[in-house]
Amino acid sequence: MASDNTKEHNIKIPIEKHDTAAWANIEKLQPVSNVSIPHKSEVRNAKDWVDANQK
């Protein structure tokens, strides 16, 4: 029986690209949870993108 190990071989390749994400321009971090808070312009850009791409 041949085993299918393609998942193990492809695990090194990232699926998403986070360079252009809304949280890439981090304004500050929450003190306890270290959750990133994006800059207001990034939030506005994300909202505009969602509004333009709604069906």
mmCIF file of the N, C-alpha and C atoms, coordinates in Angstrom:
data_MODEL
# 
_entry.id   MODEL 
# 
loop_
_atom_site.group_PDB 
_atom_site.id 
_atom_site.type_symbol 
_atom_site.label_atom_id 
_atom_site.label_alt_id 
_atom_site.label_comp_id 
_atom_site.label_asym_id 
_atom_site.label_entity_id 
_atom_site.label_seq_id 
_atom_site.pdbx_PDB_ins_code 
_atom_site.Cartn_x 
_atom_site.Cartn_y 
_atom_site.Cartn_z 
_atom_site.occupancy 
_atom_site.B_iso_or_equiv 
_atom_site.pdbx_formal_charge 
_atom_site.auth_seq_id 
_atom_site.auth_comp_id 
_atom_site.auth_asym_id 
_atom_site.auth_atom_id 
_atom_site.pdbx_PDB_model_num 
ATOM 1   N N  . MET A 1 1  ? 0.830   -1.190 0.000  1.00 0.00 ? 1  MET A N  1 
ATOM 2   C CA . MET A 1 1  ? 0.000   0.000  0.000  1.00 0.00 ? 1  MET A CA 1 
ATOM 3   C C  . MET A 1 1  ? 0.872   1.251  0.000  1.00 0.00 ? 1  MET A C  1 
ATOM 4   N N  . ALA A 1 2  ? 0.563   2.154  -0.864 1.00 0.00 ? 2  ALA A N  1 
ATOM 5   C CA . ALA A 1 2  ? 1.315   3.405  -0.916 1.00 0.00 ? 2  ALA A CA 1 
ATOM 6   C C  . ALA A 1 2  ? 0.670   4.405  0.042  1.00 0.00 ? 2  ALA A C  1 
ATOM 7   N N  . SER A 1 3  ? 1.494   5.046  0.829  1.00 0.00 ? 3  SER A N  1 
ATOM 8   C CA . SER A 1 3  ? 0.943   6.043  1.754  1.00 0.00 ? 3  SER A CA 1 
ATOM 9   C C  . SER A 1 3  ? 0.990   7.423  1.105  1.00 0.00 ? 3  SER A C  1 
ATOM 10  N N  . ASP A 1 4  ? -0.002  8.221  1.401  1.00 0.00 ? 4  ASP A N  1 
ATOM 11  C CA . ASP A 1 4  ? -0.107  9.573  0.833  1.00 0.00 ? 4  ASP A CA 1 
ATOM 12  C C  . ASP A 1 4  ? 0.410   10.569 1.863  1.00 0.00 ? 4  ASP A C  1 
ATOM 13  N N  . ASN A 1 5  ? 1.646   11.034 1.679  1.00 0.00 ? 5  ASN A N  1 
ATOM 14  C CA . ASN A 1 5  ? 2.278   11.939 2.633  1.00 0.00 ? 5  ASN A CA 1 
ATOM 15  C C  . ASN A 1 5  ? 2.370   13.353 2.094  1.00 0.00 ? 5  ASN A C  1 
ATOM 16  N N  . THR A 1 6  ? 1.452   13.753 1.227  1.00 0.00 ? 6  THR A N  1 
ATOM 17  C CA . THR A 1 6  ? 1.552   15.081 0.625  1.00 0.00 ? 6  THR A CA 1 
ATOM 18  C C  . THR A 1 6  ? 1.339   16.184 1.653  1.00 0.00 ? 6  THR A C  1 
ATOM 19  N N  . LYS A 1 7  ? 0.528   15.945 2.665  1.00 0.00 ? 7  LYS A N  1 
ATOM 20  C CA . LYS A 1 7  ? 0.289   16.964 3.680  1.00 0.00 ? 7  LYS A CA 1 
ATOM 21  C C  . LYS A 1 7  ? 1.578   17.273 4.448  1.00 0.00 ? 7  LYS A C  1 
ATOM 22  N N  . GLU A 1 8  ? 2.329   16.253 4.775  1.00 0.00 ? 8  GLU A N  1 
ATOM 23  C CA . GLU A 1 8  ? 3.567   16.455 5.506  1.00 0.00 ? 8  GLU A CA 1 
ATOM 24  C C  . GLU A 1 8  ? 4.603   17.197 4.670  1.00 0.00 ? 8  GLU A C  1 
ATOM 25  N N  . HIS A 1 9  ? 4.596   16.978 3.372  1.00 0.00 ? 9  HIS A N  1 
ATOM 26  C CA . HIS A 1 9  ? 5.565   17.635 2.502  1.00 0.00 ? 9  HIS A CA 1 
ATOM 27  C C  . HIS A 1 9  ? 5.211   19.091 2.250  1.00 0.00 ? 9  HIS A C  1 
ATOM 28  N N  . ASN A 1 10 ? 3.955   19.438 2.227  1.00 0.00 ? 10 ASN A N  1 
ATOM 29  C CA . ASN A 1 10 ? 3.518   20.791 1.923  1.00 0.00 ? 10 ASN A CA 1 
ATOM 30  C C  . ASN A 1 10 ? 3.300   21.645 3.161  1.00 0.00 ? 10 ASN A C  1 
ATOM 31  N N  . ILE A 1 11 ? 3.600   21.141 4.318  1.00 0.00 ? 11 ILE A N  1 
ATOM 32  C CA . ILE A 1 11 ? 3.328   21.881 5.551  1.00 0.00 ? 11 ILE A CA 1 
ATOM 33  C C  . ILE A 1 11 ? 4.253   23.088 5.711  1.00 0.00 ? 11 ILE A C  1 
ATOM 34  N N  . LYS A 1 12 ? 5.383   23.125 4.999  1.00 0.00 ? 12 LYS A N  1 
ATOM 35  C CA . LYS A 1 12 ? 6.320   24.227 5.096  1.00 0.00 ? 12 LYS A CA 1 
ATOM 36  C C  . LYS A 1 12 ? 5.866   25.454 4.319  1.00 0.00 ? 12 LYS A C  1 
ATOM 37  N N  . ILE A 1 13 ? 4.985   25.282 3.354  1.00 0.00 ? 13 ILE A N  1 
ATOM 38  C CA . ILE A 1 13 ? 4.542   26.375 2.492  1.00 0.00 ? 13 ILE A CA 1 
ATOM 39  C C  . ILE A 1 13 ? 3.389   27.113 3.169  1.00 0.00 ? 13 ILE A C  1 
ATOM 40  N N  . PRO A 1 14 ? 3.525   28.423 3.446  1.00 0.00 ? 14 PRO A N  1 
ATOM 41  C CA . PRO A 1 14 ? 2.416   29.155 4.068  1.00 0.00 ? 14 PRO A CA 1 
ATOM 42  C C  . PRO A 1 14 ? 1.247   29.310 3.098  1.00 0.00 ? 14 PRO A C  1 
ATOM 43  N N  . ILE A 1 15 ? 0.051   29.273 3.632  1.00 0.00 ? 15 ILE A N  1 
ATOM 44  C CA . ILE A 1 15 ? -1.149  29.372 2.812  1.00 0.00 ? 15 ILE A CA 1 
ATOM 45  C C  . ILE A 1 15 ? -1.557  30.829 2.625  1.00 0.00 ? 15 ILE A C  1 
ATOM 46  N N  . GLU A 1 16 ? -1.575  31.586 3.691  1.00 0.00 ? 16 GLU A N  1 
ATOM 47  C CA . GLU A 1 16 ? -1.984  32.976 3.617  1.00 0.00 ? 16 GLU A CA 1 
ATOM 48  C C  . GLU A 1 16 ? -0.781  33.896 3.518  1.00 0.00 ? 16 GLU A C  1 
ATOM 49  N N  . LYS A 1 17 ? -1.040  35.077 2.980  1.00 0.00 ? 17 LYS A N  1 
ATOM 50  C CA . LYS A 1 17 ? -0.012  36.099 2.934  1.00 0.00 ? 17 LYS A CA 1 
ATOM 51  C C  . LYS A 1 17 ? -0.532  37.271 3.755  1.00 0.00 ? 17 LYS A C  1 
ATOM 52  N N  . HIS A 1 18 ? 0.134   37.581 4.850  1.00 0.00 ? 18 HIS A N  1 
ATOM 53  C CA . HIS A 1 18 ? -0.350  38.579 5.794  1.00 0.00 ? 18 HIS A CA 1 
ATOM 54  C C  . HIS A 1 18 ? 0.294   39.942 5.618  1.00 0.00 ? 18 HIS A C  1 
ATOM 55  N N  . ASP A 1 19 ? 0.999   40.151 4.527  1.00 0.00 ? 19 ASP A N  1 
ATOM 56  C CA . ASP A 1 19 ? 1.690   41.426 4.321  1.00 0.00 ? 19 ASP A CA 1 
ATOM 57  C C  . ASP A 1 19 ? 0.729   42.588 4.124  1.00 0.00 ? 19 ASP A C  1 
ATOM 58  N N  . THR A 1 20 ? -0.420  42.338 3.522  1.00 0.00 ? 20 THR A N  1 
ATOM 59  C CA . THR A 1 20 ? -1.363  43.412 3.214  1.00 0.00 ? 20 THR A CA 1 
ATOM 60  C C  . THR A 1 20 ? -2.593  43.384 4.114  1.00 0.00 ? 20 THR A C  1 
ATOM 61  N N  . ALA A 1 21 ? -2.539  42.657 5.198  1.00 0.00 ? 21 ALA A N  1 
ATOM 62  C CA . ALA A 1 21 ? -3.680  42.555 6.103  1.00 0.00 ? 21 ALA A CA 1 
ATOM 63  C C  . ALA A 1 21 ? -3.900  43.873 6.841  1.00 0.00 ? 21 ALA A C  1 
ATOM 64  N N  . ALA A 1 22 ? -5.128  44.067 7.312  1.00 0.00 ? 22 ALA A N  1 
ATOM 65  C CA . ALA A 1 22 ? -5.466  45.310 8.011  1.00 0.00 ? 22 ALA A CA 1 
ATOM 66  C C  . ALA A 1 22 ? -4.647  45.478 9.282  1.00 0.00 ? 22 ALA A C  1 
ATOM 67  N N  . TRP A 1 23 ? -4.251  44.395 9.897  1.00 0.00 ? 23 TRP A N  1 
ATOM 68  C CA . TRP A 1 23 ? -3.497  44.499 11.138 1.00 0.00 ? 23 TRP A CA 1 
ATOM 69  C C  . TRP A 1 23 ? -1.991  44.548 10.899 1.00 0.00 ? 23 TRP A C  1 
ATOM 70  N N  . ALA A 1 24 ? -1.562  44.659 9.635  1.00 0.00 ? 24 ALA A N  1 
ATOM 71  C CA . ALA A 1 24 ? -0.127  44.729 9.353  1.00 0.00 ? 24 ALA A CA 1 
ATOM 72  C C  . ALA A 1 24 ? 0.464   46.057 9.829  1.00 0.00 ? 24 ALA A C  1 
ATOM 73  N N  . ASN A 1 25 ? -0.328  47.125 9.825  1.00 0.00 ? 25 ASN A N  1 
ATOM 74  C CA . ASN A 1 25 ? 0.124   48.426 10.317 1.00 0.00 ? 25 ASN A CA 1 
ATOM 75  C C  . ASN A 1 25 ? -0.371  48.570 11.754 1.00 0.00 ? 25 ASN A C  1 
ATOM 76  N N  . ILE A 1 26 ? 0.349   47.971 12.686 1.00 0.00 ? 26 ILE A N  1 
ATOM 77  C CA . ILE A 1 26 ? -0.080  47.902 14.078 1.00 0.00 ? 26 ILE A CA 1 
ATOM 78  C C  . ILE A 1 26 ? 0.159   49.239 14.773 1.00 0.00 ? 26 ILE A C  1 
ATOM 79  N N  . GLU A 1 27 ? -0.906  49.757 15.381 1.00 0.00 ? 27 GLU A N  1 
ATOM 80  C CA . GLU A 1 27 ? -0.790  51.011 16.136 1.00 0.00 ? 27 GLU A CA 1 
ATOM 81  C C  . GLU A 1 27 ? -0.332  50.739 17.566 1.00 0.00 ? 27 GLU A C  1 
ATOM 82  N N  . LYS A 1 28 ? -0.930  49.724 18.195 1.00 0.00 ? 28 LYS A N  1 
ATOM 83  C CA . LYS A 1 28 ? -0.554  49.373 19.563 1.00 0.00 ? 28 LYS A CA 1 
ATOM 84  C C  . LYS A 1 28 ? -0.974  47.938 19.843 1.00 0.00 ? 28 LYS A C  1 
ATOM 85  N N  . LEU A 1 29 ? -0.540  47.412 20.976 1.00 0.00 ? 29 LEU A N  1 
ATOM 86  C CA . LEU A 1 29 ? -0.913  46.073 21.419 1.00 0.00 ? 29 LEU A CA 1 
ATOM 87  C C  . LEU A 1 29 ? -1.676  46.183 22.729 1.00 0.00 ? 29 LEU A C  1 
ATOM 88  N N  . GLN A 1 30 ? -2.650  45.304 22.895 1.00 0.00 ? 30 GLN A N  1 
ATOM 89  C CA . GLN A 1 30 ? -3.342  45.222 24.177 1.00 0.00 ? 30 GLN A CA 1 
ATOM 90  C C  . GLN A 1 30 ? -2.339  44.719 25.220 1.00 0.00 ? 30 GLN A C  1 
ATOM 91  N N  . PRO A 1 31 ? -2.337  45.279 26.422 1.00 0.00 ? 31 PRO A N  1 
ATOM 92  C CA . PRO A 1 31 ? -1.287  44.959 27.391 1.00 0.00 ? 31 PRO A CA 1 
ATOM 93  C C  . PRO A 1 31 ? -1.258  43.498 27.843 1.00 0.00 ? 31 PRO A C  1 
ATOM 94  N N  . VAL A 1 32 ? -2.383  42.906 28.127 1.00 0.00 ? 32 VAL A N  1 
ATOM 95  C CA . VAL A 1 32 ? -2.378  41.557 28.695 1.00 0.00 ? 32 VAL A CA 1 
ATOM 96  C C  . VAL A 1 32 ? -2.411  40.490 27.598 1.00 0.00 ? 32 VAL A C  1 
ATOM 97  N N  . SER A 1 33 ? -3.279  40.669 26.603 1.00 0.00 ? 33 SER A N  1 
ATOM 98  C CA . SER A 1 33 ? -3.483  39.628 25.604 1.00 0.00 ? 33 SER A CA 1 
ATOM 99  C C  . SER A 1 33 ? -2.569  39.740 24.388 1.00 0.00 ? 33 SER A C  1 
ATOM 100 N N  . ASN A 1 34 ? -1.855  40.849 24.235 1.00 0.00 ? 34 ASN A N  1 
ATOM 101 C CA . ASN A 1 34 ? -0.979  41.104 23.079 1.00 0.00 ? 34 ASN A CA 1 
ATOM 102 C C  . ASN A 1 34 ? -1.726  41.055 21.753 1.00 0.00 ? 34 ASN A C  1 
ATOM 103 N N  . VAL A 1 35 ? -2.991  41.438 21.762 1.00 0.00 ? 35 VAL A N  1 
ATOM 104 C CA . VAL A 1 35 ? -3.774  41.538 20.533 1.00 0.00 ? 35 VAL A CA 1 
ATOM 105 C C  . VAL A 1 35 ? -3.419  42.848 19.855 1.00 0.00 ? 35 VAL A C  1 
ATOM 106 N N  . SER A 1 36 ? -3.145  42.786 18.555 1.00 0.00 ? 36 SER A N  1 
ATOM 107 C CA . SER A 1 36 ? -2.742  43.991 17.841 1.00 0.00 ? 36 SER A CA 1 
ATOM 108 C C  . SER A 1 36 ? -3.953  44.844 17.485 1.00 0.00 ? 36 SER A C  1 
ATOM 109 N N  . ILE A 1 37 ? -3.811  46.142 17.650 1.00 0.00 ? 37 ILE A N  1 
ATOM 110 C CA . ILE A 1 37 ? -4.838  47.113 17.292 1.00 0.00 ? 37 ILE A CA 1 
ATOM 111 C C  . ILE A 1 37 ? -4.326  47.845 16.059 1.00 0.00 ? 37 ILE A C  1 
ATOM 112 N N  . PRO A 1 38 ? -5.010  47.711 14.911 1.00 0.00 ? 38 PRO A N  1 
ATOM 113 C CA . PRO A 1 38 ? -4.523  48.359 13.693 1.00 0.00 ? 38 PRO A CA 1 
ATOM 114 C C  . PRO A 1 38 ? -4.732  49.868 13.730 1.00 0.00 ? 38 PRO A C  1 
ATOM 115 N N  . HIS A 1 39 ? -4.003  50.554 12.890 1.00 0.00 ? 39 HIS A N  1 
ATOM 116 C CA . HIS A 1 39 ? -4.146  52.002 12.744 1.00 0.00 ? 39 HIS A CA 1 
ATOM 117 C C  . HIS A 1 39 ? -5.533  52.289 12.167 1.00 0.00 ? 39 HIS A C  1 
ATOM 118 N N  . LYS A 1 40 ? -6.106  53.436 12.481 1.00 0.00 ? 40 LYS A N  1 
ATOM 119 C CA . LYS A 1 40 ? -7.467  53.763 12.037 1.00 0.00 ? 40 LYS A CA 1 
ATOM 120 C C  . LYS A 1 40 ? -7.592  53.777 10.520 1.00 0.00 ? 40 LYS A C  1 
ATOM 121 N N  . SER A 1 41 ? -6.552  54.178 9.823  1.00 0.00 ? 41 SER A N  1 
ATOM 122 C CA . SER A 1 41 ? -6.617  54.190 8.357  1.00 0.00 ? 41 SER A CA 1 
ATOM 123 C C  . SER A 1 41 ? -6.731  52.771 7.805  1.00 0.00 ? 41 SER A C  1 
ATOM 124 N N  . GLU A 1 42 ? -6.097  51.793 8.464  1.00 0.00 ? 42 GLU A N  1 
ATOM 125 C CA . GLU A 1 42 ? -6.186  50.407 8.023  1.00 0.00 ? 42 GLU A CA 1 
ATOM 126 C C  . GLU A 1 42 ? -7.597  49.848 8.263  1.00 0.00 ? 42 GLU A C  1 
ATOM 127 N N  . VAL A 1 43 ? -8.206  50.229 9.369  1.00 0.00 ? 43 VAL A N  1 
ATOM 128 C CA . VAL A 1 43 ? -9.576  49.796 9.648  1.00 0.00 ? 43 VAL A CA 1 
ATOM 129 C C  . VAL A 1 43 ? -10.523 50.377 8.602  1.00 0.00 ? 43 VAL A C  1 
ATOM 130 N N  . ARG A 1 44 ? -10.312 51.643 8.262  1.00 0.00 ? 44 ARG A N  1 
ATOM 131 C CA . ARG A 1 44 ? -11.143 52.302 7.247  1.00 0.00 ? 44 ARG A CA 1 
ATOM 132 C C  . ARG A 1 44 ? -10.972 51.619 5.891  1.00 0.00 ? 44 ARG A C  1 
ATOM 133 N N  . ASN A 1 45 ? -9.735  51.300 5.523  1.00 0.00 ? 45 ASN A N  1 
ATOM 134 C CA . ASN A 1 45 ? -9.476  50.611 4.257  1.00 0.00 ? 45 ASN A CA 1 
ATOM 135 C C  . ASN A 1 45 ? -10.141 49.239 4.227  1.00 0.00 ? 45 ASN A C  1 
ATOM 136 N N  . ALA A 1 46 ? -10.086 48.513 5.338  1.00 0.00 ? 46 ALA A N  1 
ATOM 137 C CA . ALA A 1 46 ? -10.708 47.192 5.404  1.00 0.00 ? 46 ALA A CA 1 
ATOM 138 C C  . ALA A 1 46 ? -12.224 47.303 5.267  1.00 0.00 ? 46 ALA A C  1 
ATOM 139 N N  . LYS A 1 47 ? -12.821 48.299 5.927  1.00 0.00 ? 47 LYS A N  1 
ATOM 140 C CA . LYS A 1 47 ? -14.274 48.488 5.821  1.00 0.00 ? 47 LYS A CA 1 
ATOM 141 C C  . LYS A 1 47 ? -14.668 48.856 4.402  1.00 0.00 ? 47 LYS A C  1 
ATOM 142 N N  . ASP A 1 48 ? -13.909 49.732 3.769  1.00 0.00 ? 48 ASP A N  1 
ATOM 143 C CA . ASP A 1 48 ? -14.193 50.108 2.382  1.00 0.00 ? 48 ASP A CA 1 
ATOM 144 C C  . ASP A 1 48 ? -14.104 48.894 1.458  1.00 0.00 ? 48 ASP A C  1 
ATOM 145 N N  . TRP A 1 49 ? -13.123 48.036 1.679  1.00 0.00 ? 49 TRP A N  1 
ATOM 146 C CA . TRP A 1 49 ? -12.963 46.849 0.846  1.00 0.00 ? 49 TRP A CA 1 
ATOM 147 C C  . TRP A 1 49 ? -14.151 45.908 1.027  1.00 0.00 ? 49 TRP A C  1 
ATOM 148 N N  . VAL A 1 50 ? -14.591 45.713 2.276  1.00 0.00 ? 50 VAL A N  1 
ATOM 149 C CA . VAL A 1 50 ? -15.737 44.838 2.539  1.00 0.00 ? 50 VAL A CA 1 
ATOM 150 C C  . VAL A 1 50 ? -17.004 45.418 1.913  1.00 0.00 ? 50 VAL A C  1 
ATOM 151 N N  . ASP A 1 51 ? -17.204 46.728 2.056  1.00 0.00 ? 51 ASP A N  1 
ATOM 152 C CA . ASP A 1 51 ? -18.401 47.360 1.486  1.00 0.00 ? 51 ASP A CA 1 
ATOM 153 C C  . ASP A 1 51 ? -18.405 47.247 -0.036 1.00 0.00 ? 51 ASP A C  1 
ATOM 154 N N  . ALA A 1 52 ? -17.263 47.365 -0.659 1.00 0.00 ? 52 ALA A N  1 
ATOM 155 C CA . ALA A 1 52 ? -17.178 47.301 -2.126 1.00 0.00 ? 52 ALA A CA 1 
ATOM 156 C C  . ALA A 1 52 ? -17.348 45.884 -2.654 1.00 0.00 ? 52 ALA A C  1 
ATOM 157 N N  . ASN A 1 53 ? -17.064 44.870 -1.834 1.00 0.00 ? 53 ASN A N  1 
ATOM 158 C CA . ASN A 1 53 ? -17.097 43.493 -2.296 1.00 0.00 ? 53 ASN A CA 1 
ATOM 159 C C  . ASN A 1 53 ? -18.263 42.687 -1.755 1.00 0.00 ? 53 ASN A C  1 
ATOM 160 N N  . GLN A 1 54 ? -19.267 43.356 -1.223 1.00 0.00 ? 54 GLN A N  1 
ATOM 161 C CA . GLN A 1 54 ? -20.454 42.637 -0.769 1.00 0.00 ? 54 GLN A CA 1 
ATOM 162 C C  . GLN A 1 54 ? -21.299 42.271 -1.980 1.00 0.00 ? 54 GLN A C  1 
ATOM 163 N N  . LYS A 1 55 ? -21.991 41.169 -1.839 1.00 0.00 ? 55 LYS A N  1 
ATOM 164 C CA . LYS A 1 55 ? -22.880 40.727 -2.944 1.00 0.00 ? 55 LYS A CA 1 
ATOM 165 C C  . LYS A 1 55 ? -24.272 41.197 -2.723 1.00 0.00 ? 55 LYS A C  1 
# 
